[in-house]
Amino acid sequence: MTLSPPLALRIGVAGRALADITMERWVEVVIAAVGLPITEEKLRRVTMARLRSAQRGLLNRIPATQLYRALSYLNGTEAIEVVADPIPTAEPYFEGDLSHSVRVAVASNGGEQLDGLFTTCRHFLIFQVAAEAVRLVAVRPNPSGGHRRHRTQARLALLADCALVFVTSIGALEAAALARSDIHALKQPEPVTARTALTVLQQVLQRNPPPWLAKAAGLPATDRLASYTQ
C-alpha cells in the first residue's frame, strides 16, 4: 500500500492521538474502516461508528475524547501543524501593475510549493499571473474549524478574487462550489513548485487561451473572439 504524504501524515497524527494502541494496529483499523485503496474522500467520510466496529471493536476501550480527536485528524477537520518551509514574502501589487493578468491561488503547505489539498493545506499562495510575469501578491491562511459547509464558504470568500486554484486534490462538493463561484479548480497530483505550474499557465496565456481564461485576464473582446476561432 502506497499513500501520498498528506494522507500518511493524517493517519499517523491521528494514531498518535490514541493511547495504548500501536501504529500498526491503528493502520489495520483504518484499513478495515475505509477499505483499500485509502483515499482523501474515504477518510473524509469515515465515521465514529465505523472506527469503533472495525477489527472487532478494537477501539472500544479507547476514551471517546481520544477517538474524536483522532477522527477529526482523519476527516481533515482538525488542522495539523507541520514544521514547514518559511512562509514566503508577498510583493506589493497595485491594480493594473500587470496588464492582462489573472489571479491564481495555490494550495501550499510551505515555501512556494504546490503540495496541498484544498481542505487541509496550510495556506493559499495568491499569484498575479501575466504572460510575461508572475508575482506573489498575498499569502492567506486556510480556514479551519467548524462545519464542513461553513469551512467551504469561508474558503470561497477567501478566494473570491481568484479565477483559478491549483490543488493536489479536492473533493467533488468543494469543486462544485468553486465552479458555481466561477473559480476553476486545477489538480496537480504530484507536488511541484508553484512557479512550475504557473509557467504552464503563462504559456497558455501567451498562445491561445480559452475564452473563459482570456476574459479573466481582461483581454479585449476582439482578442477573445480571435482566440476562440483560431
C-alpha positions, 0 to 999 in steps of 0.5 A, spaced: 500 500 500 502 506 497 499 513 500 501 520 498 504 524 504 498 528 506 494 522 507 500 518 511 501 524 515 493 524 517 493 517 519 499 517 523 497 524 527 491 521 528 494 514 531 498 518 535 492 521 538 490 514 541 493 511 547 495 504 548 494 502 541 500 501 536 501 504 529 500 498 526 494 496 529 491 503 528 493 502 520 489 495 520 483 499 523 483 504 518 484 499 513 478 495 515 474 502 516 475 505 509 477 499 505 483 499 500 485 503 496 485 509 502 483 515 499 482 523 501 474 522 500 474 515 504 477 518 510 473 524 509 467 520 510 469 515 515 465 515 521 465 514 529 461 508 528 465 505 523 472 506 527 469 503 533 466 496 529 472 495 525 477 489 527 472 487 532 471 493 536 478 494 537 477 501 539 472 500 544 476 501 550 479 507 547 476 514 551 471 517 546 475 524 547 481 520 544 477 517 538 474 524 536 480 527 536 483 522 532 477 522 527 477 529 526 485 528 524 482 523 519 476 527 516 481 533 515 477 537 520 482 538 525 488 542 522 495 539 523 501 543 524 507 541 520 514 544 521 514 547 514 518 551 509 518 559 511 512 562 509 514 566 503 514 574 502 508 577 498 510 583 493 506 589 493 501 589 487 497 595 485 491 594 480 493 594 473 501 593 475 500 587 470 496 588 464 492 582 462 493 578 468 489 573 472 489 571 479 491 564 481 491 561 488 495 555 490 494 550 495 501 550 499 503 547 505 510 551 505 515 555 501 512 556 494 510 549 493 504 546 490 503 540 495 496 541 498 489 539 498 484 544 498 481 542 505 487 541 509 493 545 506 496 550 510 495 556 506 493 559 499 499 562 495 495 568 491 499 569 484 498 575 479 499 571 473 501 575 466 504 572 460 510 575 461 510 575 469 508 572 475 508 575 482 506 573 489 501 578 491 498 575 498 499 569 502 492 567 506 491 562 511 486 556 510 480 556 514 479 551 519 474 549 524 467 548 524 462 545 519 464 542 513 459 547 509 461 553 513 469 551 512 467 551 504 464 558 504 469 561 508 474 558 503 470 561 497 470 568 500 477 567 501 478 566 494 473 570 491 478 574 487 481 568 484 479 565 477 483 559 478 486 554 484 491 549 483 490 543 488 493 536 489 486 534 490 479 536 492 473 533 493 467 533 488 462 538 493 468 543 494 469 543 486 462 544 485 462 550 489 468 553 486 465 552 479 458 555 481 463 561 484 466 561 477 473 559 480 476 553 476 479 548 480 486 545 477 489 538 480 496 537 480 497 530 483 504 530 484 507 536 488 511 541 484 513 548 485 508 553 484 512 557 479 512 550 475 505 550 474 504 557 473 509 557 467 504 552 464 499 557 465 503 563 462 504 559 456 497 558 455 496 565 456 501 567 451 498 562 445 491 561 445 487 561 451 480 559 452 475 564 452 473 563 459 481 564 461 482 570 456 476 574 459 479 573 466 485 576 464 481 582 461 483 581 454 479 585 449 473 582 446 476 582 439 482 578 442 477 573 445 473 572 439 480 571 435 482 566 440 476 562 440 476 561 432 483 560 431 
